[in-house]
């Protein structure tokens, strides 16, 4: 089976190495041949190096990343946050740009980041970076449905959490956060089938690794939570501006969040039954 077709909304002009800011971009991969070459080349518009930490790809990801200019490290999967920690440690620079293998740095964002380093070190140690969805049909959602991330940061100030499921760090007390105007372009999925598969996998990991909530609380969320999850996406995050596809994505996203509650409820039920089952077997 070939790699699915993609639409990448950017034009890359890779800067000479000696003119790039002292920034290391890092990417975690597992079978990401669909976009890894484009992601690496786009990152090299602004990063002095791109480090790819691969956990066993068999689809040509490693070769594509190396050919695009990345330094590749092969390491077994340790979990979301742990794998980021490994990547952080492998980087040559303290200033890091955290990218997923489907996230594109546009020329406008590259210029904005480069400008931060024009007079030396940036004024802030952490920068808010918005993710703009590039759906498989239609134009990028640049002004609605944006996700807040903090992907440009100084590792001397903050690190990715050492956690199996969670990989987003908390902002330390007293640390000012800067804001980048231009978003990262997020080619998150190729269609509904892949999107639902990602939601299913993510809900499993988080239901098992996040702190367990009580079964009555989870039961309540299972019964009444779905409309609220949908409203958050469709109304608060303005997915309604995406038309019919926005409605569909809000519905699927709400289902993925609801599914996490169901799986955590199952986890709680198993733990409750385990002592009684053990006693019955004695």
Beta strands, then each sheet from edge to edge (+ up, - down):
strand 1: 23-29
strand 2: 49-54
strand 3: 71-74
strand 4: 95-99
strand 5: 103-104
strand 6: 126-133
strand 7: 147-154
strand 8: 177-179
strand 9: 184-186
sheet 1: 3+ 2+ 1+ 4+ 7- 6+ 8+
sheet 2: 3+ 2+ 1+ 4+ 7- 6+ 9+ 5-
end
